[in-house]
Amino acid sequence: MIKSVLVTGGGGYVGAVLVPHLLYNAYKVRVLDNFMFDDKVLDFIREHPNLEIVKGDIRDGKIVKESCRGMDAVIHLAAISNDPCCDLKPEITKEVNYDAVIQLVDIAKKSKIKRFINASSSSVYGIKEEENVTEDLPLEPITYYAKYKAETEKVIRDVASDDFVTVSVRPATVCGYSPSMRLDLSVNIMTNLAVNKGVMTVFGGEQRRPNIHIQDMVDLYAVLLNAPKRLINREIFNANCRNMKMIDIANTVKAIVGEHVKIEVTPTDDNRSYYTSSEKLIKTLNWQYRYTVEDAIRDMKRAFDNGLIPSPLDDLKYYHVKMMVKKGVK
């Protein structure tokens, strides 16, 4: 039975929703994060008796070893995320998204951790002509971010044993409200612009993108903590609740935010379009998605209306690549 969990990147977009969820479900949680974007993001639960926060760099082996001590499981979320951020300094991307992960897995296994849950990405597939992208298709990563996610998946899978269960998840683009908000992801971008500017720009529009509500993402990580190891060990699962054209996302946002919102469509050279399938996850774990893209849009609109996302157009903490440029990546 898993009772204690190390969450790397627990102060990030998904982590800031996952950590309180785990605490609510009686897990002991240790967070390892450098808190680059907001060092106060977990203040609302900081005094919880079952929470320990370690501020540190995942590349620091000593801190990683101390963080793994006494834990039953690791949910690994920490990364330099998305393509633009990773392109800033490829050498740093390798250090964080590959070298540090290899070190983390090694330390976790030596620390007698029972389960390692890895956050990968659907971007590992690259550009596919197949209409239905499933886990058995070859990986063709075309960016640094995708390349290192693909490479760490293999290492994590190969190191698994009966006593060290590993599983990787390839999430779709996550959407919805988080205390560590990101406004540089497709559904979130459009909702922010619709609510706060009254106009959205859609580049192209016919490209399809997979999406998943942040609460479904969090629920899935929690389920994997105690799922039967015979079902998940060495496995990889897509996680995607809905594939939508970009123009359809815009129209959905408009319908929820208000008919006054304008949609401006402009040509683009980025015609990447893909449809990921969650059939394996649904069949293997009897998984059911409970939330929709519409729910994510409504949640964010409510958060904007209630002042939970202050200065959404100006504060760089919501825009990872801009914040990383400002602070310098090192």
N, C-alpha and C positions, 0 to 999 in steps of 0.2 A: 504493500500500500504506500502510495506517494503522499507524504505529509508536509515536506518542505521543498520549496522551489526557488532556484536562482533564476531571476529574469534579467538577462543582459539587455541593455537598452530599455529598461523599465520606465525611464522618463520620457520616452519617445511617443510618437503619435498613437501607436497601438498599445505600447506598454502602459501608458497612463490610464488606459481603460482596463487592461488585463490585470494589473496589480491590485486595484481595489476589488475586482471581481474575485480574484483568488483569495484575498483576505476575507471577503464576505462568505466564502465557502470554506473557511476555517483552515486554510493552508498557512503555514509560516512562509513568509516571502522575504528574500534578500534581493535587492536591486543593485546591479552594477551598471553605472552609467557615468559619462563625463559631463552630462547636463550642459552641453554646448549651447543649446537653443533657449533653455529656460531653467535656471537652477532652483526655482521656486515651484515648479510644476506639481510636485507631490506634497506640497505643504498641507494640503487639505486632508491628508491621511498620515502625515509624518509621525504623529504621536501614537499611531496604532500599535498595540503591544506585540503584535505578530509581524511587524515590519522592521526590517533593517535596511538602511540605505548606505551603500558604499559609493562614494564619488571617486571615480578612477578611470584609467584608460585600459581598454580591453587588451591592448598590446603589452601591458605590464604583467609579466608572468607571475611575479610575486603577489600582486593584487588578485589576479585570477585564481591562484592557488588558495589564497585566504578566503576568497569568495565562494569557492566550491566546497570548502571544508564543512562537513556536517549536512550537506544538502542531499536530498533524494533524487532530484531531477533538475535539469536545466531547460529553460525555454530561451533559445538564442534568437534575439531580435536585433541586437546591436549591429549596426552597419553604416557605412556611408551609402545613403540610399538614393536611388534613381540615377539615370544616365547623366544628366547635367552636373550633378554633384561629383560623380565619379570621374568625369572628364576633366575636372579642375586640375587634379594632380594624380595621374594614374599610379605613380609609385606609392602614394599614401593609400590609395584605394586598395592596392595589393596588400599592403601591410595590415590594413584593418579588415578587409573583406575576405582575405585568403589566409595569410600567414597567422594572424591572430586567431582565426577559427580553428586552424589545424592545432595550434597550441592549446586552445580551450578544450577541444575534444580530447586531446591526450591527457591533459590535467584532470578533466572530468572523469575519464575512465580510471585513471590511477587513484582518484579520490573515492572510488567505489560508488559513484553516482549510478543510479539504476536506469535512468531514462534521459535521452537527449532529443529534444524537439527543435528542429531547425527551420527557421523561416527562410525559404528560398524565394523564388519569383517566377511568375509565368513568362517573364522576358527571356528565360533561358531557351525558349523555343525558337527565337528569332522570327523571321518572316516565313510563315507557312502558307502554302497554297491549299492545303487540306482544309475543308470547311469545319471539321470537328477535330480540335487539337487534344489528343489524349496523351497520357503519360508514357506510352510506349513509342512515341515518335522520336526520331533522333533530335538531339539538341544542336542548335545552330546559332549560338549567341553571337551578336554583332556589336556589343558594347562591352566596355570594361566591367560594368556592373553585372551584366548577364554572364560574362565569361567566368568571373570569380564565383558567382552563385552556382554555376554549373559544376565547376571544379570542386568546390567544397561539398556539394551533394555527394559526389562519388567517394570522397575521402570519408565522409561521415557514414555512408552506407557500408563501406568496406571494413570499418573498425568495429562494427556492431558485433555483439555476441549474445548468448542467452542471458548473461548477467548485465549487459549494457545495451539496452534497447534503443535504437535510433530510428527516427522517422523525419522526413522532410516534407514541408508543405510548400506548394507553389501557388501563392495567393494571386488572385486578380487584383486590380487596382482597388484599394480600400477607400471607402467613403463614409462620411458621417462625422458627428461631433466627438471631440476628445478634449480633455483639459490641456493636452499638448497639441494644439490644433495645427493642421497643415492646410494651407490654402494654395498648394501647388500641385494638386491632384485633380483629375479631370472633373468629376462631379462637384468637388469642393470649390474648384476654380469658378465654375459656371454659377453655382449658387451664390458665392460671394459677390460676383459681378452683378448678378441679377438683383440681389437685395440692396447692395450698396452703391451701384452705379446706374442700374436700370437698363443696362445694355450688355449683351454677351457677344463675343466674337468667336465664331466657329470656323476653324481652319479645315477646309474640305467639307467634312460632314458625313460622308458615306462610310468612313472607316468604322469598323466595329471594335469595341473594346469590352473586355470582361470586367465586371465590377462585383464587389462584395461589401456588405455593410460591416462596419467595424465591430458591432456586437456579435455578429455571426463569426467573425474572425476570432474574437476573444473566446467565444463559446467553444469553438473547435479546438483551440489550444488546450483549454481546460479538459475537454473530453479525451484528448490524446494522452493526458497525464495518467489516466487509469484504464485506458482501452486495453483489451487483451493483447499481450505481446505477440501472440501468434498471428494476429490480424495486422499489426503495424510494423513489426520489426523489419528493418531494412527497406521499408516501403516508401513510396513517394506519392503524394496526392495533390491533384489540382484542387483549388478551392475557389469557386466562382458561382455566385448566385444568379447572375444575369449578364448576357452579352447584349450590348446596345450600340447602335450607330451614334456617332457624336451628335448628329443633328437631332436624334430622338432624345438624347439626354437633355439637350438645350430646350426642346419643346416640353419635356417633362418638368424641367425647372420653371419654365415660363408659366405652365399651368398651375403650379403650386404657389409661386411667388406672386404672380399677378399678370394680367393681360397687358399691363402698361409696359412690361419688359420687352425690349427690342432685341432681335437676333440678327446679327450681321454675319453673313457667310463670306469667307474670302478663300481664294485658291491656296493650295499648299503642295509642297513637294513630298510631304510625309504622308504617304498613302498606305502605311502599315495597317493591316486589318486582320484580325484573327478572332477565333471563337474557341475558347477552352471549355472542355467538358469536365464536369464533376461526377460523372457516372460511377467511376471507381469508388470515390469517397462515399457516395450515397449507398451503393450496394454493399461495400465492405463493412461500414460502421452503422448502416441504417440511418445515415445522416439526413437531417432535414434543415433547410434554411428557414429561418423565422422572420427575417427582415428583408426589406426591399430597398431599391434605390430611392423610391418615393419617401420611405421612412427616413433615409439619410438626409434628404433635402429638407424635409419638415423639421427634423431635429436641428439642423444647422440654422434654418430660418428662425426657429424658436430661440436658439442661442444668440443669434445676432440681435433679435428683438429684445432679449433680456440683458444685453450688455455683457455677455459672457466671452465675447471675442472682441475686445476693445481695439480700436485703430486697425481694422482688418485690411485696409488698403495701404497702410504705411509701415506697420511694425514688421521688421525683417524676420522676426522669430517664426513667422508663419511660412516663410519662403526659404527653404533650406539652402539653395545654391547662393542666394543673395547674402544670407547670414554667414555662410562659409567664406565667401569672398571678403566680406567686411572683417571677419575675425582672422582670416588667414588659416589655411589648412596646414597643420604640422604634426 
